[in-house]
Amino acid sequence: MSALRMTARTTWRPGPAARGGLLAACFAVAFFGPELFSEATVRTLMMATVMGLVALGLNLMMGYAGQLALGHVFFYGAAAYVTGILAVEGTSTNLFALLAAGIAVAVLAALVTGIPGLRLSRWALVITSFFLVELMPSLVDLWPEKTGGLAGLVGIPRISLGGTPLETADLYRVAVVLLFLWLLFQRAFVYSAYGRILAVLRHDEVQLQAVGVSPYRLKLVCYLLSAVPAALAGVMIATLDGLVTYEAFGFDTVILVLAAVILGGQRTLYGPLLGALILVYAQQETLSLQNYTLLGYGAFLVLAAILLPRGLVGTAIERLPRWRTPYLIDAGERGERAAAALGPEQPAALTVCGAAKRFGGNQALGGVELTAEPGAITALIGPNGSGKTTMLNSVSGFARLDEGSVTLGTTELAGSASAKIARSGVGRTFQTPSVPAGLTVREAVSVAAFAGRRAGLISTVLRLPRWRAEERAIAARAADVLDELGLGAVADEQALDLPLGRKRLLEIARAVAMRPALLLLDEPASGLSPDETERLGHLLRRLAGEGTTVLLVEHNMDLVLGNADTVFVLASGRMIASGPPEQVANDPGVLSVYLGAETTDEDEVIA
Ligand SMILES: Nc1ncnc2c1ncn2[C@@H]1O[C@H](COP(=O)(O)OP(=O)(O)OP(=O)(O)O)[C@@H](O)[C@H]1O
């Protein structure tokens, strides 16, 4: 009996019902706040709700997308001013109309600042968003007849619902409902294919492009979405006291929101809310020390960052890993699920003509010709520095050719962006494997399917059947590739914890899970055990059998000579030989240039 209880205790993991129940309980307590708490407490809760919404927006951008942006307080202010102006001028006090107007203005401001800010550099967004906050008083002062100028906009009537102006308690309840609706949206968003791909964005933009996703577009989508909760907060705050002043949207608020995210825990769903609650409560309790507010928030920010780098909620989740929400639907046991197809939907040949690439005075590629056929493994070998990686980079768009063309089937690839090339059916691995933090092996492989998914944002957050079917298909494909490479047993371990050789296998699995028409592998066997190398050879043969065009750059001659159908040999950027493995292995030019200058004994060289 006690053994049974022990098992139950050690394996219990909170399912969706337990998580949902906890969230519903928190919602109920917050919603019935006016019945449960004093008026002053409800006001504190209202302010925490509003600041929590802004902090949730900041966390989506800073925590989940990994981009520091300070503009959310401006979006919050812009929505508040628009709400105030529309209400004062009598255009509308209707809740839904004001929410629509507030969101539209905030998203427009995010679009106008996000496009240049995200296009330029990492710091450009910080600067443009910082500039926005700085701009607020000047903007307000430009139209004093509408905004009330620096004195503030006063006499704003209450928001109405069904024609009835909302009492303070009801306004608070509406804010709580909006907060929970946003939380449900954000939870569905971050625990989905979007969350997995954001982990890659935070980690390495090159990897993101390699799976066909444009970092710029992904960041812009996040920035626009992150403006929405800030706008909800702005609409709610505008009519609470019937007053809007630019001072409420200055640097004190920026620091408060930033501190709330850091203290509560970046990249946690509920952390920013907890941080906002603590800081707003502390602020209300120390009103007499108002002059020191900024100093206080700053101190909180520094202390939290040093003592609790993962924040309160982040630290708690670290200690209770079973509460970590999984990203992926289970694919089922191997015996139960149908074998996933790994080959491409449309096989295509690779043709490289006259490829030339120069780095300063160094001619890395000098007019190279190469073809790789579907259903075959083509190897590209050559001594160090002969131009093999440059060739793979040129095909996959990570390097731009000076001259020449690269076609896959009938599609010209040269000159296109790497993410677009990946979407055209080119999967690749890199010499140095790089795996994102925070994802399991299975999840890290499944990011391969992001660019090709058909379920959009709405299907994803509403968990519609189309999304469910796609997630199952992704999970099945990931599981199949992992089994092929002998990683099935570690599928649920953290990808970052794998040893180097297995990280390389993971990267191969991810590229294969894209079902690319052309698979480019850059020294995939380096660091693998003989057993793992054999499995890799087996997988490559299976892929070729299913119609994939495999281009393999490799120094491991067992893998090359044992599996390749055709071998191309590069030396100093020029193709010096090509043909079946046994012909290339006996080519005297290859033996002297590549395989070992003075010896011509083939057996010795191959050994
Ligand atoms: N980004 C770059 N900037 C300058 N030179 C480069 C760059 N990338 C490659 N090169 C040079 O181009 C030549 C070809 O390099 P490349 O990495 O393609 O060779 P490789 O055959 O892949 O070598 P290895 O087997 O060591 O990986 C080398 O002389 C290298 O120094």
PDBQT file of the ligand as one rigid body, heavy atoms in Angstrom, charges set to zero:
ROOT
HETATM    1  N1  LIG A 701      33.541  34.207 -43.164  1.00  0.00    +0.000 N 
HETATM    2  C1  LIG A 701      34.770  34.071 -43.689  1.00  0.00    +0.000 A 
HETATM    3  N2  LIG A 701      35.606  35.119 -43.757  1.00  0.00    +0.000 NA
HETATM    4  C2  LIG A 701      36.829  34.994 -44.294  1.00  0.00    +0.000 A 
HETATM    5  N3  LIG A 701      37.322  33.847 -44.772  1.00  0.00    +0.000 NA
HETATM    6  C3  LIG A 701      36.546  32.762 -44.722  1.00  0.00    +0.000 A 
HETATM    7  C4  LIG A 701      35.223  32.818 -44.170  1.00  0.00    +0.000 A 
HETATM    8  N4  LIG A 701      34.686  31.584 -44.263  1.00  0.00    +0.000 NA
HETATM    9  C5  LIG A 701      35.611  30.794 -44.834  1.00  0.00    +0.000 A 
HETATM   10  N5  LIG A 701      36.718  31.503 -45.102  1.00  0.00    +0.000 N 
HETATM   11  C6  LIG A 701      37.925  30.993 -45.743  1.00  0.00    +0.000 C 
HETATM   12  O1  LIG A 701      37.527  30.309 -46.909  1.00  0.00    +0.000 OA
HETATM   13  C7  LIG A 701      38.285  29.134 -47.080  1.00  0.00    +0.000 C 
HETATM   14  C8  LIG A 701      37.361  27.947 -47.139  1.00  0.00    +0.000 C 
HETATM   15  O2  LIG A 701      36.829  27.748 -45.844  1.00  0.00    +0.000 OA
HETATM   16  P1  LIG A 701      35.758  26.621 -45.509  1.00  0.00    +0.000 P 
HETATM   17  O3  LIG A 701      35.373  26.774 -44.094  1.00  0.00    +0.000 OA
HETATM   18  O4  LIG A 701      34.699  26.671 -46.528  1.00  0.00    +0.000 OA
HETATM   19  O5  LIG A 701      36.620  25.308 -45.709  1.00  0.00    +0.000 OA
HETATM   20  P2  LIG A 701      36.261  23.823 -45.327  1.00  0.00    +0.000 P 
HETATM   21  O6  LIG A 701      36.657  22.990 -46.471  1.00  0.00    +0.000 OA
HETATM   22  O7  LIG A 701      34.871  23.717 -44.863  1.00  0.00    +0.000 OA
HETATM   23  O8  LIG A 701      37.252  23.556 -44.119  1.00  0.00    +0.000 OA
HETATM   24  P3  LIG A 701      37.071  22.585 -42.840  1.00  0.00    +0.000 P 
HETATM   25  O9  LIG A 701      37.138  21.184 -43.332  1.00  0.00    +0.000 OA
HETATM   26  O10 LIG A 701      38.221  22.933 -41.961  1.00  0.00    +0.000 OA
HETATM   27  O11 LIG A 701      35.769  22.920 -42.241  1.00  0.00    +0.000 OA
HETATM   28  C9  LIG A 701      39.261  29.070 -45.922  1.00  0.00    +0.000 C 
HETATM   29  O12 LIG A 701      40.495  29.596 -46.360  1.00  0.00    +0.000 OA
HETATM   30  C10 LIG A 701      38.640  29.962 -44.900  1.00  0.00    +0.000 C 
HETATM   31  O13 LIG A 701      39.638  30.547 -44.085  1.00  0.00    +0.000 OA
ENDROOT
TORSDOF 0
